[in-house]
Amino acid sequence: MDALDELFVRLRRAATPPEIEALQEGIWLLWLRTGNLLQDKQLEAGMRALAADDYTQAIQDFSALIEAAPQYAEGWNKRATAYYMRGEYRAALQDIARTLRLEPRHFGALLGKAQILLMLEHWSGALAALESVARLCPNWPGLQGQIYDLRDKTDELEN
């Protein structure tokens, strides 16, 4: 079992917020490595642009990274974040879908998807995304409450 798989096994069993947070950080550290120095620099440039609220530049940087490494899930996820920050939800959801095809356990993408779908009042889609996160980490702080509330909302709409 590789390091990422091991972290996900441990995340599923994690019970306390500090333990969950430490495991998330470990997973992010692995996700933020492309394995290629030039691509790592492209990722860093995009992240700097994102942090500076220069979403157009971030999208350009992440698009270049995606072109160079289309199988690197985090490139798609970071571009989805930039699209989201710019208010381009359809483009963000498309990149999230690609992220999840490459890394179905990507809790960041799943949470981002849920957030966008909540904003769009697509309750059942948001619920499905949050339930996917719960399968990865049942004790994620606050998650069960969000799922419970959304189940109530979807039940109300169906009745």
C-alpha positions in Angstrom: 0.0 0.0 0.0 1.4 3.4 -0.9 1.6 6.4 1.4 -1.5 8.1 0.1 -3.6 4.9 0.4 -2.4 4.5 4.0 -3.3 8.0 4.9 -6.8 7.5 3.5 -7.2 4.2 5.5 -6.2 6.2 8.6 -8.5 9.1 7.8 -11.4 6.7 7.6 -10.7 5.5 11.1 -9.7 8.9 12.6 -11.9 10.0 15.5 -10.6 13.4 16.7 -10.4 16.8 14.9 -6.6 17.1 15.5 -6.0 13.6 14.1 -8.3 14.3 11.1 -6.5 17.6 10.4 -3.1 16.0 10.6 -4.1 13.3 8.1 -5.6 15.9 5.8 -2.4 17.9 5.8 -0.4 14.7 5.0 -2.7 14.0 2.1 -2.5 17.6 0.8 1.3 17.4 1.0 1.3 14.4 -1.3 -1.3 15.9 -3.7 0.7 19.1 -4.0 3.7 17.2 -5.6 3.7 16.7 -9.3 6.9 14.7 -9.3 8.3 17.1 -11.9 10.3 20.2 -10.9 9.0 22.4 -13.8 5.4 21.3 -13.1 5.9 22.0 -9.4 7.0 25.5 -10.3 3.9 26.0 -12.5 1.7 24.8 -9.6 3.4 27.2 -7.2 3.0 30.1 -9.6 -0.7 29.3 -9.9 -1.1 29.1 -6.2 0.7 32.4 -5.7 -1.7 34.0 -8.3 -4.6 32.5 -6.5 -3.4 33.8 -3.1 -3.0 37.2 -4.7 -6.6 37.1 -6.0 -5.3 37.2 -9.6 -7.7 34.5 -10.8 -7.1 35.1 -14.5 -3.4 34.5 -14.0 -4.1 31.5 -11.8 -6.3 30.0 -14.4 -3.6 30.5 -17.1 -1.0 28.9 -14.8 -3.2 25.9 -13.9 -4.2 25.5 -17.5 -0.6 25.3 -18.6 0.0 22.7 -15.8 -3.0 20.7 -17.0 -1.7 20.8 -20.6 1.7 19.5 -19.4 0.2 17.0 -16.9 -3.4 16.1 -17.7 -3.4 13.1 -15.3 -2.4 15.3 -12.3 -5.7 15.7 -10.4 -4.6 18.7 -8.3 -4.0 20.8 -11.4 -7.7 20.4 -12.3 -8.7 21.0 -8.7 -6.7 24.2 -8.4 -8.1 25.5 -11.6 -11.6 24.7 -10.4 -10.8 26.8 -7.3 -9.8 29.7 -9.5 -12.9 29.4 -11.6 -15.0 29.3 -8.4 -13.4 32.4 -7.0 -14.1 34.2 -10.3 -17.7 33.1 -10.1 -17.5 30.7 -13.0 -19.4 27.8 -11.4 -20.0 25.7 -14.5 -16.3 25.7 -15.4 -15.5 25.0 -11.7 -17.9 22.0 -11.7 -16.4 20.7 -14.9 -12.9 20.8 -13.5 -14.1 19.2 -10.3 -15.6 16.4 -12.3 -12.3 15.8 -14.0 -10.5 16.0 -10.6 -12.8 13.3 -9.2 -12.3 11.0 -12.2 -8.6 11.1 -11.6 -8.8 11.0 -7.8 -12.3 9.9 -6.5 -11.1 10.4 -2.9 -10.4 14.1 -3.4 -12.2 15.5 -0.4 -11.3 19.1 -1.4 -13.0 18.7 -4.7 -16.0 17.0 -3.1 -16.4 19.8 -0.6 -16.0 22.4 -3.3 -18.6 20.6 -5.4 -21.0 20.5 -2.4 -20.4 24.3 -1.8 -21.2 25.2 -5.4 -24.3 23.0 -5.5 -25.5 24.5 -2.2 -25.2 28.0 -3.7 -27.1 26.8 -6.8 -29.7 25.2 -4.5 -29.1 21.7 -5.9 -29.7 20.0 -2.6 -29.5 16.4 -3.7 -26.3 16.9 -5.5 -24.7 18.7 -2.6 -25.9 15.9 -0.3 -24.4 13.2 -2.5 -21.0 15.1 -2.5 -21.1 15.4 1.3 -22.0 11.7 1.7 -19.0 10.9 -0.4 -16.8 12.8 2.0 -18.4 11.0 4.9 -17.4 7.7 3.4 -13.8 8.9 3.4 -14.0 10.3 6.9 -17.1 9.6 8.9 -15.9 11.8 11.8 -15.1 14.9 9.7 -16.0 17.8 12.1 -19.5 19.2 11.4 -20.1 16.9 8.4 -22.8 14.7 9.9 -24.8 17.8 10.9 -24.6 19.2 7.4 -25.7 15.9 5.9 -28.6 15.6 8.4 -29.8 19.2 7.5 -29.6 18.5 3.8 -31.5 15.2 4.2 -34.2 17.1 5.9 -34.3 19.7 3.2 -34.4 17.1 0.4 -37.2 15.2 2.3 -39.2 18.4 2.6 -38.9 19.0 -1.1 -40.0 15.5 -2.0 -43.1 15.7 0.2 
